[in-house]
């Protein structure tokens, strides 16, 4: 057989049974059964590669639409699909949560005021006008108190402390900082109190930056509190014998729905109809939560209401204050 014939046979054999470039195993379809890599090659023209990237984007959008259909209109069904190992057609719970939280933070940052005029905020009046009450703090801190305050908040915030104390006596930020400085002591540094004072200095020095940092940390803090929500669900539904990851995914899906509702509520135009729609979007998440509990865990309505309130109480009353404290201290 000629060399060209051997080349032809070899080429046809590789076409009939192409090997995966990633792992070397035979690939019988679009995806390799061993490593999962698809048959697309990106070492070609830019136009063709761009078309494939757009196609992949639309494939992700297709999963997103399918996921949102269940998440928005069939409470608890998306978590049931996860528990039944039907996951390929939907976005993963973590990716969906990150998508919703990013959307919420983006919308919240857009509707936030552009600036906070802290330098113009004063307490009361001058005490000269009728009906005005002067609640000004004209006391100045001693050098020892200022040094103790700077030691508590750290050297990196010393200049911010000086900027706040250099404001007029009737300035809100200065008055609050002077009041807080009374409890500081350089001899007995308290780490928790130092974190609190550091956050207060940041807040009083530049409220806009502080609020933006709080907004940015909000989804992260809620994400790390999800295991506590899952634990509350596991305790209330112990007899259902579900795995912890299932409770975790249920909480993740419900928080995702809440993020989406709040994001839409922030975008609703103001007006009589808009206010009613905003109220509807605020009321929907608790109702959605109860319906999802009923459908996913399969209890009757009486047990669902009792257990749903118990989970809500554990999460909101016990964990929410701690959540806001951690959010404030880490901002």
C-alpha positions, 0 to 999 in steps of 0.5 A, a space after each residue: 500500500 502506498 504512503 498516501 493510502 496509509 495516510 488516508 486510512 489513518 486519517 479516516 480512522 481518526 475521523 471515525 474515532 477521534 481522541 480527546 486532546 485533553 485526556 487521550 481517550 476515545 470520544 464517541 460524541 460531543 463530550 468526552 466520557 472521561 474528562 467531560 471536555 467538549 469537541 470544540 477547538 478554539 485554535 481557529 479564526 476569531 469570528 468562529 470562536 466569537 460565535 461559539 462563545 455567544 452560543 455557550 452564553 445562550 446555553 447558560 441563559 437557557 439554563 437560567 430561564 429554566 431555573 428561574 421558571 421553577 424558582 419564581 413560580 413553583 416554590 420548593 420545586 427547584 430544591 426537589 429537583 436537586 434532591 432527586 439528582 436532576 441538576 444538569 438542566 438547571 444552574 447550580 444553587 451557588 451560582 444562582 445565589 451569587 447571580 442574585 446577590 450580585 444583582 441585588 448589590 448592583 441595584 442597591 448601589 445604584 439607588 443609594 444617594 450619591 453622597 451624605 453631607 456629613 460635614 453639614 449635619 449639626 445637632 439642634 440650633 444655636 439656642 438663640 431661636 425660639 423652639 430650638 434646642 441646642 444639644 451641642 457637644 462643646 467639650 474637647 477631649 484631652 490629649 490622654 483621651 485622644 491618644 487612648 482613642 487612637 490606640 483603640 482604633 489603630 494607627 491607620 485611623 489616627 488621621 481620620 480621628 483628627 479630621 472628625 475632632 477638627 469639625 465644629 462643636 455642633 457637628 454630629 460626627 464630632 459629638 458622637 465620637 466625643 461621647 464614645 471616647 469617654 469609655 476608652 482606656 489605653 491601659 485595658 484595651 478591649 479588642 471588640 470595643 476597638 473594632 466597634 470604635 474603628 467602624 464608628 470612625 469610618 462611618 463618621 468620617 465618610 458615611 458614603 464609603 462605609 455604607 458602600 462597604 456594608 452593601 458589598 459585605 451583605 451577601 457575603 455575610 448572609 452566605 456564611 450564615 446559610 449553614 445556621 439557617 440549614 441547621 435550624 431547618 434540620 432541627 425542625 425537620 429531623 424526622 424527614 431524614 434529609 441530608 444537611 446539604 438539602 436543607 442548605 440548598 433549600 435556604 439558598 434557593 429561598 434567599 435567592 428568591 428574596 434577593 430577586 424580589 428586593 432588587 425588583 422592588 428597588 427598581 419600581 418607580 415611585 408613585 401610588 401604584 409603585 408603592 403597592 407593587 413594592 409592598 407586594 414584593 416585600 410581602 411575597 418572600 415570607 409567603 413564598 417561604 411557607 409555601 416552599 416549606 409545605 411543598 418540599 418537606 411535605 407536612 400539613 399546613 398546621 405543622 408547616 406554620 409552626 415549624 416555619 415560625 420556629 425556623 424564622 424565630 431561630 434565624 431572625 431573633 437569634 442570628 439576625 442581631 449577630 449578623 448585623 453586629 458582624 456586618 458592622 464590625 467588618 465593614 
